Amino acid sequence: MADSPEVYDPNRPFAAFASDPELVADFILESREHLSAIEGHLLVLEQDPANTEAIHTIFRGFHTIKGLAGFLELDAVREVAHEIETVLDAARNGIVKIGPDVADVILQSADFLNRSITVLEAGLQGNSVPLTRLEPGLLASIRAVLDGPRTQETATPKASEVIPPPPPPPPVEEPRADIPSGPATAPASPKPESHDGAPVGHASAAESRSVKVNTQKLDRLVELVGEMVIAQALVRHDPNLAVDRNSSLSRNLSQLSRIINEVQETSMSMRMVPIGQLFSKMQRLVRDLGRKMGKSVEMVMEGDQTELDRRIVEELADPMMHMIRNAVDHGIEDSQTRKEAGKSETATVMLRAAHQGGQIVIEIIDDGRGLNLEKIRRTGINRGLIDENAEMTDSEVANLILVPGFSTADKVTDISGRGVGMDVVKRQIQQLRGRIEIHSSRGKGTTFALKLPLTLAIIDGLLVRVGVERYVIPIVSVRELLRPDAKTISMIQGRGEVALVRGEALPIVRLYQRFGVRPSNTEAAQSLLVIAEGESARFCIMVDELIGKQEVVIKSLGESFKDLPGVAGGAILGDGRVGLILDVDGLFGGHRNGQLVQAC
């Protein structure tokens, strides 16, 4: 048959689309879950070929996909899964040893299945997708793993096999939302059998009380709960209730508040997913980069059960991928260099996640050569980014690598070195209301610490007043509050107005000047200073009054104000007024650059 590309017609792909699209959707979701587990267990198996449980798990995953693909008439998927199943069966029987080369073949097959599922999903959504035929080389590579002749039936590839062209790396998979419920029914699907003939895939007691829910419905639920919280606050602060002190009504409102708070906490927990699914994807990346560059690298995970907002997990995939590429390419030395330096020939990249002070900290740690801070500083001086006589801490010098186009690489590779990417990483992290901290020790390694909120839907903040306006300062950025005296405030040439706090001169941002509002007073000694910490500096925010700590629902300000410097969003407060949520890094950056933003 001709090798020219065909066009995937969603109106006539196969009978299952027309007869049971829900079954196809379930196949897509279940197959992706199996493929994700297959990849993780295969990387474990590559390090420990004697791990029989990992072999059994991978075997069962391919066996399940094969059975479902055969039921749905997906011949190419079924054939590849069947051939890999044969390889794994040989591994279980001690005929084949799972080494790096065999793992490569299995991973290539898993990639083929992933791409096929992507095309299948596009067809389910009614899109036409160009396809090319499956090259016999994939099946030949699988069969070459086994010793001895194969039967004629398995040696002849089918001409009807199709595979989509390799797409860009897929985004983080949308997680399944498991919600406790009563007995639920689901479209029937063929049940696979285990390696010993016993049925597998039976739901556990916990799984039998779960249903799969579209995440868009969950997002809508969280939005409605947020509106309910706002409405409840408006009722609680209604001035008419202050006049009519009815004890029964007050008790009922208190009970309602407790229930609404519980509903809010429960709905928010539905959006939380373990970060382990993202860490597992990075494990494959480290493995492939190490083999491509001839470096011995292993990845270690800590805190992979730490939960955070689903959207943050999805948005973190690209930034983390870029930082890990840089770590393996620039940070990790080759085995000989490491040996000469007295290090283990196998380098380590660690991903660690933990809750810390109401936020999550994700660390990417390598034990490589570390950043050459002197070279970074020289490059910054040559590019005019810093003054030659400027006094900078090691952290400030390291942060120069986040400047657009900054690179100290002696050569450009197809992995990194062009000076693009780290500025994009910084921007993406800032869009998630997070920040990056870099710590490096020459010859010992580098740590990138990403500090992020647990969720993007609500925020704990300090509610402050400037004149008649209200502002919310994220509490994770607040270090302390103080009321200064006249001796604390001074002017320093080249730095402007500063406050002396325990021997440290901190710049002052007068919020009324920043947003063009009329304050209650302009004397710093009669105002309140909020000591805030941004990505690269600590500074003071001058306000009129602290109203209190408050948890607010974040609202977007729309397209017109999405890039407003120093503003992260808005919130409807208890009195029905809108308060701006401050972006601490943008606020200090605008102050440092002499920008003024008029009140909107």
Secondary structure as the mmCIF struct_conf table of DSSP 4:
data_model
#
loop_
_struct_conf.conf_type_id
_struct_conf.id
_struct_conf.beg_label_comp_id
_struct_conf.beg_label_asym_id
_struct_conf.beg_label_seq_id
_struct_conf.end_label_comp_id
_struct_conf.end_label_asym_id
_struct_conf.end_label_seq_id
BEND BEND1 SER A 4 SER A 4
HELX_LH_PP_P HELX_LH_PP_P1 PRO A 5 PRO A 5
STRN STRN1 GLU A 6 TYR A 8
TURN_TY1_P TURN_TY1_P1 PRO A 10 ASN A 11
BEND BEND2 ARG A 12 PRO A 13
HELX_RH_AL_P HELX_RH_AL_P1 ALA A 15 SER A 19
HELX_RH_AL_P HELX_RH_AL_P2 PRO A 21 GLN A 47
TURN_TY1_P TURN_TY1_P2 PRO A 49 ALA A 50
HELX_RH_AL_P HELX_RH_AL_P3 THR A 52 PHE A 71
TURN_TY1_P TURN_TY1_P3 LEU A 72 GLU A 73
HELX_RH_AL_P HELX_RH_AL_P4 ASP A 75 ARG A 92
TURN_TY1_P TURN_TY1_P4 ASN A 93 GLY A 94
BEND BEND3 ILE A 95 VAL A 96
HELX_RH_AL_P HELX_RH_AL_P5 PRO A 100 LEU A 124
TURN_TY1_P TURN_TY1_P5 GLN A 125 GLY A 126
STRN STRN2 VAL A 129 ARG A 133
HELX_LH_PP_P HELX_LH_PP_P2 LEU A 134 GLU A 135
HELX_RH_AL_P HELX_RH_AL_P6 PRO A 136 ALA A 144
TURN_TY1_P TURN_TY1_P6 VAL A 145 VAL A 145
BEND BEND4 LEU A 146 LEU A 146
BEND BEND5 GLY A 148 GLY A 148
HELX_RH_AL_P HELX_RH_AL_P7 GLN A 152 ALA A 155
BEND BEND6 THR A 156 THR A 156
TURN_TY1_P TURN_TY1_P7 ALA A 159 SER A 160
STRN STRN3 VAL A 162 ILE A 163
HELX_LH_PP_P HELX_LH_PP_P3 PRO A 164 PRO A 166
BEND BEND7 PRO A 168 PRO A 168
HELX_LH_PP_P HELX_LH_PP_P4 PRO A 169 ARG A 176
STRN STRN4 ALA A 177 PRO A 180
BEND BEND8 GLY A 182 GLY A 182
HELX_LH_PP_P HELX_LH_PP_P5 PRO A 190 PRO A 192
STRN STRN5 GLU A 193 GLU A 193
TURN_TY1_P TURN_TY1_P8 HIS A 195 ASP A 196
BEND BEND9 GLY A 197 GLY A 197
STRN STRN6 PRO A 199 PRO A 199
TURN_TY1_P TURN_TY1_P9 ALA A 205 ALA A 206
HELX_RH_3T_P HELX_RH_3T_P1 GLU A 207 ARG A 209
STRN STRN7 SER A 210 VAL A 213
HELX_RH_AL_P HELX_RH_AL_P8 THR A 215 ARG A 236
TURN_TY1_P TURN_TY1_P10 HIS A 237 HIS A 237
HELX_RH_AL_P HELX_RH_AL_P9 PRO A 239 VAL A 243
BEND BEND10 ASP A 244 ASP A 244
HELX_RH_AL_P HELX_RH_AL_P10 SER A 247 MET A 270
TURN_TY1_P TURN_TY1_P11 ARG A 271 ARG A 271
STRN STRN8 MET A 272 PRO A 274
TURN_TY1_P TURN_TY1_P12 ILE A 275 ILE A 275
HELX_RH_AL_P HELX_RH_AL_P11 GLY A 276 MET A 293
TURN_TY1_P TURN_TY1_P13 GLY A 294 GLY A 294
STRN STRN9 VAL A 297 GLU A 302
TURN_TY1_P TURN_TY1_P14 ASP A 304 GLN A 305
STRN STRN10 GLU A 307 ASP A 309
HELX_RH_AL_P HELX_RH_AL_P12 ARG A 310 ASN A 326
HELX_RH_PI_P HELX_RH_PI_P1 ALA A 327 GLY A 331
BEND BEND11 ILE A 332 ILE A 332
HELX_LH_PP_P HELX_LH_PP_P6 GLU A 333 ASP A 334
HELX_RH_AL_P HELX_RH_AL_P13 SER A 335 GLU A 340
TURN_TY1_P TURN_TY1_P15 ALA A 341 GLY A 342
BEND BEND12 GLU A 345 THR A 346
STRN STRN11 ALA A 347 GLN A 356
TURN_TY1_P TURN_TY1_P16 GLY A 357 GLY A 358
STRN STRN12 GLN A 359 ASP A 366
BEND BEND13 GLY A 368 ARG A 369
HELX_RH_AL_P HELX_RH_AL_P14 LEU A 373 ASN A 382
TURN_TY1_P TURN_TY1_P17 ARG A 383 GLY A 384
BEND BEND14 LEU A 385 ILE A 386
TURN_TY1_P TURN_TY1_P18 GLU A 388 ASN A 389
HELX_RH_AL_P HELX_RH_AL_P15 ASP A 394 ALA A 398
HELX_RH_3T_P HELX_RH_3T_P2 ASN A 399 LEU A 402
BEND BEND15 VAL A 403 VAL A 403
TURN_TY1_P TURN_TY1_P19 PRO A 404 GLY A 405
BEND BEND16 ASP A 410 LYS A 411
BEND BEND17 ASP A 414 SER A 416
BEND BEND18 ARG A 418 GLY A 419
BEND BEND19 GLY A 421 GLY A 421
HELX_RH_AL_P HELX_RH_AL_P16 MET A 422 GLN A 431
TURN_TY1_P TURN_TY1_P20 LEU A 432 ARG A 433
STRN STRN13 ARG A 435 SER A 441
TURN_TY1_P TURN_TY1_P21 ARG A 442 LYS A 444
STRN STRN14 GLY A 445 PRO A 453
BEND BEND20 LEU A 454 LEU A 454
BEND BEND21 LEU A 456 ALA A 457
STRN STRN15 ILE A 458 VAL A 466
TURN_TY1_P TURN_TY1_P22 GLY A 467 VAL A 468
STRN STRN16 GLU A 469 PRO A 474
HELX_RH_3T_P HELX_RH_3T_P3 ILE A 475 SER A 477
STRN STRN17 VAL A 478 LEU A 482
HELX_RH_3T_P HELX_RH_3T_P4 ALA A 486 THR A 488
STRN STRN18 ILE A 489 ILE A 492
TURN_TY1_P TURN_TY1_P23 GLN A 493 ARG A 495
STRN STRN19 GLY A 496 VAL A 501
TURN_TY1_P TURN_TY1_P24 ARG A 502 GLY A 503
STRN STRN20 GLU A 504 ARG A 510
HELX_RH_AL_P HELX_RH_AL_P17 LEU A 511 PHE A 515
TURN_TY1_P TURN_TY1_P25 GLY A 516 GLY A 516
BEND BEND22 SER A 520 SER A 520
HELX_RH_3T_P HELX_RH_3T_P5 ALA A 524 GLN A 526
BEND BEND23 SER A 527 SER A 527
STRN STRN21 LEU A 528 GLU A 533
BEND BEND24 GLU A 535 SER A 536
STRN STRN22 ARG A 538 VAL A 543
BEND BEND25 ASP A 544 ASP A 544
STRN STRN23 GLU A 545 VAL A 553
STRN STRN24 LYS A 555 LYS A 555
HELX_RH_3T_P HELX_RH_3T_P6 GLU A 559 PHE A 561
TURN_TY1_P TURN_TY1_P26 LYS A 562 ASP A 563
TURN_TY1_P TURN_TY1_P27 PRO A 565 GLY A 566
STRN STRN25 VAL A 567 ILE A 572
TURN_TY1_P TURN_TY1_P28 GLY A 574 ASP A 575
BEND BEND26 GLY A 576 GLY A 576
STRN STRN26 VAL A 578 LEU A 582
HELX_RH_AL_P HELX_RH_AL_P18 VAL A 584 ARG A 592
TURN_TY1_P TURN_TY1_P29 ASN A 593 GLY A 594
#
